[in-house]
Amino acid sequence: MGASKEQQDHIRRNIGRRIGVLRDAQAISQSKFAMMVGMDRSYLNEIEHGTRNVSLSYLVRIARGFGITLSELFEGVDDVPSQARELRQA
């Protein structure tokens, strides 16, 4: 069964937030990080704001740019919005 649009949006936003948090923690500007990983700054901005789907190849580049694994990149990225999880547990 595929993810609902709500779940996809949630995942996209959380991945974007995670990337922004990691980038800020390393005190790297969007422009510099985008250049480091070979992507346009506006594309990175859209990823961080959760408005752009990101391909696996770019996720690999991003993880490598941070010096982490894909698993570490996805730490804390939940695939189910908390409201949906609460409804399932009820």
Contact map, one row per residue, 1 for C-alpha under 8 A:
111000000000000000000000000000000000000000000000000000000000000000000000000000000000000000
111100000000000000000000000000000000000000000000000000000000000000000000000000000000000000
111111110000000000000000000000000000000000000000000000000000000000000000000000000000000000
011111110000000000000000000000000000000000000000000000000000000000000000000000000000000000
001111111000000000000000000000000000000000000000000000000000000000000000000000000000000000
001111111100000000000000000000000000000000000000000000000000000000000000000000000000000000
001111111110000000000000000000000000000000000000000000000000000000000000000000111000000000
001111111111000000000000000000000000000000000000000000000000000000000000000000100000000000
000011111111100000000000000000000000000000000000010000000000000000000000000000000000000000
000001111111110000000000000000000000000000000000000000000000000000000000000000111000000000
000000111111111000000000000000000000000000000000000000000000000000000000000011110000000000
000000011111111100000000000000000000000000000010011110000000000000000000000000000000000000
000000001111111110000000000000000000000000000011111000000000000000000000000000000000000000
000000000111111111000000000000000000000000000000010000000000000000000000000011000000000000
000000000011111111100000000000000000000000000011010000000000000000000000010010000000000000
000000000001111111110000000000000000000000000011110000000000000000000000000000000000000000
000000000000111111111000000000000000000000000001110000000000000000000000000000000000000000
000000000000011111111100000000000000000000000001000000000000000000000000110110000000000000
000000000000001111111110000000000000000000000001000000000000010000000000100000000000000000
000000000000000111111111000000000000000000000001000000000000000000000000000000000000000000
000000000000000011111111100000000000000000000000000000000000000000000000000000000000000000
000000000000000001111111110000000000000000000000000000000000000001000000000000000000000000
000000000000000000111111111111001000000000000000000000000000000001000000000000000000000000
000000000000000000011111111110000000000000000000000000000000000000000000000000000000000000
000000000000000000001111111100000000000000000000000000000000000000000000000000000000000000
000000000000000000000111111100000000000000000000000000000000000000000000000000000000000000
000000000000000000000011111110000000000000000000000000000000000000000000000000000000000000
000000000000000000000011111111011000000000000000000000000000000000000000000000000000000000
000000000000000000000011001111111000000000000000000000000000000000000000000000000000000000
000000000000000000000010000111111100000010011000000000000000000000000000000000000000000000
000000000000000000000000000011111110000110000000000000000000000000000000000000000000000000
000000000000000000000000000111111111000000000000000000000000000000000000000000000000000000
000000000000000000000010000111111111100000000000000000000000000010000000000000000000000000
000000000000000000000000000001111111111110010000000000000000000000000000000000000000000000
000000000000000000000000000000111111111110000000000000000000000000000000000000000000000000
000000000000000000000000000000011111111000000000000000000000000010000000000000000000000000
000000000000000000000000000000001111111000000000000000000000110010000000000000000000000000
000000000000000000000000000000000111111100000000000000000000100000000000000000000000000000
000000000000000000000000000000000111111110110000000000000000000000000000000000000000000000
000000000000000000000000000000100110011111110000000000000000000000000000000000000000000000
000000000000000000000000000001100110001111111000000000000000000000000000000000000000000000
000000000000000000000000000000000000000111111100000000000000000000000000000000000000000000
000000000000000000000000000000000000001111111110000100000000000000000000000000000000000000
000000000000000000000000000001000100001111111111000000000000000000000000000000000000000000
000000000000000000000000000001000000000011111111100000000000000000000000000000000000000000
000000000000000000000000000000000000000001111111111100000000000000000000000000000000000000
000000000001101100000000000000000000000000111111111111000000000000000000000000000000000000
000000000000101111110000000000000000000000011111111000000000000000000000000000000000000000
000000000000100110000000000000000000000000001111111100000000000000000000000000000000000000
000000001001111110000000000000000000000000000111111110000000000000000000000000000000000000
000000000001100000000000000000000000000000000111111110000000000000000000000000000000000000
000000000001000000000000000000000000000000100110111111000000000000000000000000000000000000
000000000001000000000000000000000000000000000010011111100000000000000000000000000000000000
000000000000000000000000000000000000000000000010000111110110000000000000000000000000000000
000000000000000000000000000000000000000000000000000011111110000000000000000000000000000000
000000000000000000000000000000000000000000000000000001111111000000000000000000000000000000
000000000000000000000000000000000000000000000000000000111111100000000000000000000000000000
000000000000000000000000000000000000000000000000000001111111110000000000000000000000000000
000000000000000000000000000000000000000000000000000001111111111000000100000000000000000000
000000000000000000000000000000000000000000000000000000011111111100000100000000000000000000
000000000000000000000000000000000000110000000000000000001111111110000000000000000000000000
000000000000000000100000000000000000100000000000000000000111111111000000000000000000000000
000000000000000000000000000000000000000000000000000000000011111111111100100000000000000000
000000000000000000000000000000000000000000000000000000000001111111111000000000000000000000
000000000000000000000000000000001001100000000000000000000000111111110000000000000000000000
000000000000000000000110000000000000000000000000000000000000011111110000000000000000000000
000000000000000000000000000000000000000000000000000000000000001111111000000000000000000000
000000000000000000000000000000000000000000000000000000000000001111111101100000000000000000
000000000000000000000000000000000000000000000000000000000000001100111111100000000000000000
000000000000000000000000000000000000000000000000000000000011001000011111110000000000000000
000000000000000000000000000000000000000000000000000000000000000000001111111000000000000000
000000000000000000000000000000000000000000000000000000000000000000011111111000000000000000
000000000000000001100000000000000000000000000000000000000000001000011111111000000000000000
000000000000001001000000000000000000000000000000000000000000000000000111111110000000000000
000000000000000000000000000000000000000000000000000000000000000000000011111110000000000000
000000000000000001000000000000000000000000000000000000000000000000000000011111000000000000
000000000010011001000000000000000000000000000000000000000000000000000000011111100000000000
000000000010010000000000000000000000000000000000000000000000000000000000000111111000000000
000000110110000000000000000000000000000000000000000000000000000000000000000011111000000000
000000100110000000000000000000000000000000000000000000000000000000000000000001111101100000
000000100100000000000000000000000000000000000000000000000000000000000000000001111111100000
000000000000000000000000000000000000000000000000000000000000000000000000000000011111110000
000000000000000000000000000000000000000000000000000000000000000000000000000000001111111000
000000000000000000000000000000000000000000000000000000000000000000000000000000011111111100
000000000000000000000000000000000000000000000000000000000000000000000000000000011111111110
000000000000000000000000000000000000000000000000000000000000000000000000000000000111111111
000000000000000000000000000000000000000000000000000000000000000000000000000000000011111111
000000000000000000000000000000000000000000000000000000000000000000000000000000000001111111
000000000000000000000000000000000000000000000000000000000000000000000000000000000000111111
000000000000000000000000000000000000000000000000000000000000000000000000000000000000011111
